[in-house]
Amino acid sequence: MREATIILMALALALAAAAPLQAAPPPLRRSRFLANANFAPPPPSFYDCSKKPPSICLQPGSPGATCCKGACVDTEHSFQHCGNCNRTCKYTQTCCQGKCVNTFTDEKNCGGCGVRCRTKCTNGYCDYAA
């Protein structure tokens, strides 16, 4: 029994020494979707008012009627252009009708734009008993 164990260990050692070592792991495969994807930058917007007149923002289907930094934006609801160009609302605020408001406490915009409370707005709920 002992001789058989020694012979098997010697055979395993010989096979391990004869096998070639792998230098590097095989390359990772990409999915067919990613392999066929064209990662070119997106085409410029039709509503790009940097090279066209600002009146392009008044066309039907435009995201907004105001030209800010070369793009048509809706200054009534845009977080980055609230009320006019380059006026960003604070982290806890939302742009409602061109004004930065806190929808957790504002009684005229409680929980969302245009939601009015009769008495008090708490945590975005009207008349919420805390």
C-alpha positions in Angstrom: 0.0 0.0 0.0 2.8 2.3 0.9 4.6 1.6 -2.4 1.4 2.4 -4.4 1.0 5.7 -2.6 4.7 6.7 -3.4 4.3 5.6 -7.0 1.1 7.7 -7.4 2.8 10.8 -5.8 5.7 10.4 -8.1 3.4 10.1 -11.1 1.5 13.2 -10.1 4.7 15.1 -9.6 6.0 14.1 -13.1 2.7 15.1 -14.7 2.7 18.5 -12.9 6.3 19.2 -14.1 5.5 18.2 -17.7 2.4 20.4 -18.0 3.1 23.9 -19.4 2.5 26.9 -17.1 0.0 29.5 -18.2 1.5 32.9 -18.5 -1.7 35.0 -18.3 -5.3 34.3 -17.9 -7.5 34.3 -21.0 -8.9 37.6 -22.0 -12.4 38.5 -20.8 -15.2 38.2 -23.3 -17.3 41.2 -24.1 -21.0 40.7 -24.8 -22.2 40.8 -28.4 -24.1 44.0 -27.6 -21.0 45.8 -26.3 -18.8 44.4 -29.1 -21.2 45.8 -31.8 -21.8 49.1 -30.0 -20.6 52.3 -31.6 -19.4 54.5 -28.8 -19.3 57.7 -30.8 -20.6 60.9 -29.2 -24.2 61.6 -29.8 -25.2 63.8 -32.6 -25.8 67.5 -31.8 -29.3 68.4 -30.8 -31.7 69.9 -33.2 -32.6 72.4 -30.5 -29.0 73.6 -30.2 -29.2 77.4 -30.0 -25.5 78.0 -29.9 -25.2 77.8 -33.7 -28.8 78.6 -34.5 -30.9 81.6 -33.6 -32.5 81.5 -30.2 -35.9 81.4 -31.9 -35.3 77.7 -32.4 -36.3 77.2 -28.8 -39.8 78.5 -29.6 -40.4 75.7 -32.1 -43.0 72.9 -31.2 -41.3 70.0 -29.4 -38.5 72.1 -28.0 -37.6 71.3 -24.4 -38.0 74.9 -23.4 -38.3 78.4 -24.7 -35.1 79.9 -23.2 -31.6 79.5 -24.7 -29.1 78.8 -21.9 -25.5 77.9 -22.6 -26.4 76.9 -26.1 -29.3 74.6 -25.2 -33.0 75.2 -25.1 -34.2 74.8 -21.5 -37.5 75.1 -19.6 -36.8 77.7 -16.9 -40.1 77.0 -15.2 -39.0 73.5 -14.1 -35.2 73.1 -14.8 -33.1 72.4 -11.7 -30.0 74.0 -13.3 -31.8 77.0 -14.8 -34.7 77.8 -12.5 -36.3 81.2 -13.4 -33.4 82.2 -15.6 -30.1 80.9 -17.0 -27.5 79.5 -14.6 -29.7 79.8 -11.4 -29.3 76.4 -9.8 -31.6 75.3 -6.9 -30.0 74.1 -3.7 -29.8 70.3 -3.0 -33.1 70.2 -1.0 -35.0 72.4 -3.4 -37.1 71.8 -6.5 -37.9 74.3 -9.3 -41.6 75.1 -9.4 -42.9 77.8 -11.7 -39.4 79.3 -12.0 -38.8 79.5 -8.2 -36.6 77.3 -6.0 -38.8 75.9 -3.3 -38.5 73.2 -0.6 -41.3 70.8 -1.3 -41.0 69.3 2.2 -42.0 72.6 3.9 -43.6 75.0 1.3 -47.3 75.2 1.8 -47.9 76.2 -1.8 -45.8 73.3 -3.2 -46.2 70.5 -0.6 -44.7 67.3 -1.9 -44.7 68.6 -5.5 -45.3 71.7 -7.6 -48.7 73.3 -7.2 -49.9 71.1 -4.2 -51.4 73.6 -1.7 -52.0 72.9 2.0 -54.7 74.4 4.1 -52.6 74.8 7.2 -49.1 73.2 7.4 -46.7 71.2 5.2 -44.5 68.7 7.0 -42.1 66.3 5.3 -44.0 66.8 2.0 -47.4 66.0 3.5 -50.3 68.4 4.1 -51.5 68.6 7.7 -49.2 65.7 8.7 -49.3 64.8 12.4 -45.6 64.4 13.4 
